[in-house]
């Protein structure tokens, strides 16, 4: 597969959870993150081409990071090996200037 990433991915030891901004529903846990997108590990599959308004939250107790609000497009979704979880790749498509700074700050901590 052709590599199209413009920014390097950062794996994380932090607990970064993603929630739907409108419903509050937990969408999954971030496995890796970049300025362009993220890979999500979740309990439910995600629809390819679905556009979501998301809230990234660091739930690690020792880290005082602010939330990041963004719009993301699901590029791909695959079932996990255990048949009970899902992997999905998202491209960040909407990020306000203040949220871009918050994301940069978060990436600097990874």
C-alpha positions as semicolon CSV with decimal commas, in nm:
position;residue;x (nm);y (nm);z (nm)
1;X;0,000;0,000;0,000
2;X;0,128;0,347;-0,085
3;X;0,232;0,560;0,212
4;X;0,045;0,892;0,196
5;X;0,109;1,031;0,544
6;X;0,258;1,378;0,558
7;X;0,327;1,371;0,932
8;X;0,480;1,096;1,141
9;X;0,260;0,889;1,364
10;X;0,312;0,882;1,739
11;X;0,226;0,573;1,940
12;X;0,104;0,654;2,284
13;X;0,131;0,515;2,633
14;X;-0,135;0,767;2,739
15;X;-0,499;0,670;2,757
16;X;-0,644;0,882;2,477
17;X;-1,015;0,820;2,438
18;X;-1,233;0,950;2,155
19;X;-1,596;1,047;2,207
20;X;-1,865;1,160;1,965
21;X;-1,899;1,533;2,032
22;X;-2,277;1,531;1,977
23;X;-2,393;1,211;2,149
24;X;-2,113;1,172;2,405
25;X;-2,076;0,807;2,300
26;X;-1,729;0,657;2,342
27;X;-1,588;0,573;1,998
28;X;-1,266;0,404;2,108
29;X;-0,905;0,442;2,221
30;X;-0,633;0,603;2,010
31;X;-0,349;0,367;1,921
32;X;-0,146;0,619;1,725
33;X;-0,188;0,985;1,645
34;X;-0,046;1,241;1,403
35;X;-0,132;1,595;1,300
36;X;-0,327;1,441;1,008
37;X;-0,517;1,157;1,170
38;X;-0,536;0,867;1,410
39;X;-0,591;0,493;1,438
40;X;-0,866;0,386;1,672
41;X;-0,922;0,059;1,860
42;X;-1,290;0,019;1,948
43;X;-1,563;-0,218;2,058
44;X;-1,784;-0,140;1,760
45;X;-1,710;-0,111;1,389
46;X;-1,707;0,229;1,221
47;X;-1,860;0,310;0,882
48;X;-1,609;0,396;0,613
49;X;-1,661;0,751;0,480
50;X;-1,852;0,850;0,795
51;X;-1,762;1,202;0,911
52;X;-1,763;1,247;1,287
53;X;-1,727;1,540;1,523
54;X;-1,494;1,407;1,790
55;X;-1,358;1,497;2,129
56;X;-1,014;1,354;2,216
57;X;-0,965;1,323;2,589
58;X;-0,657;1,216;2,781
59;X;-0,783;0,994;3,062
60;X;-0,438;0,921;3,210
61;X;-0,457;1,049;3,565
62;X;-0,104;1,194;3,570
63;X;-0,140;1,405;3,255
64;X;-0,320;1,740;3,260
65;X;-0,399;1,774;2,889
66;X;-0,689;1,968;2,749
67;X;-0,945;1,813;2,521
68;X;-0,911;1,843;2,146
69;X;-1,224;1,889;1,933
70;X;-1,199;1,796;1,566
71;X;-1,381;1,662;1,263
72;X;-1,261;1,329;1,125
73;X;-1,339;1,110;0,824
74;X;-1,322;0,731;0,862
75;X;-1,092;0,606;0,584
76;X;-1,099;0,235;0,668
77;X;-1,237;-0,008;0,924
78;X;-1,139;-0,369;0,994
79;X;-1,246;-0,629;1,248
80;X;-0,993;-0,728;1,512
81;X;-0,845;-1,077;1,529
82;X;-1,065;-1,163;1,828
83;X;-1,385;-1,082;1,637
84;X;-1,500;-0,858;1,922
85;X;-1,309;-0,539;1,850
86;X;-1,241;-0,314;1,553
87;X;-0,956;-0,108;1,411
88;X;-1,028;0,209;1,215
89;X;-0,822;0,481;1,051
90;X;-0,938;0,842;1,056
91;X;-0,820;1,151;0,868
92;X;-0,858;1,484;1,049
93;X;-1,057;1,711;0,819
94;X;-1,169;1,995;1,045
95;X;-0,957;2,156;1,315
96;X;-0,993;2,512;1,443
97;X;-0,672;2,707;1,506
98;X;-0,696;2,681;1,885
99;X;-0,765;2,307;1,856
100;X;-0,465;2,265;1,622
101;X;-0,247;2,420;1,893
102;X;-0,400;2,186;2,153
103;X;-0,327;1,888;1,925
104;X;0,033;2,006;1,872
105;X;0,074;2,032;2,249
106;X;-0,062;1,682;2,295
107;X;0,163;1,540;2,022
108;X;0,465;1,700;2,193
109;X;0,385;1,493;2,504
110;X;0,381;1,161;2,317
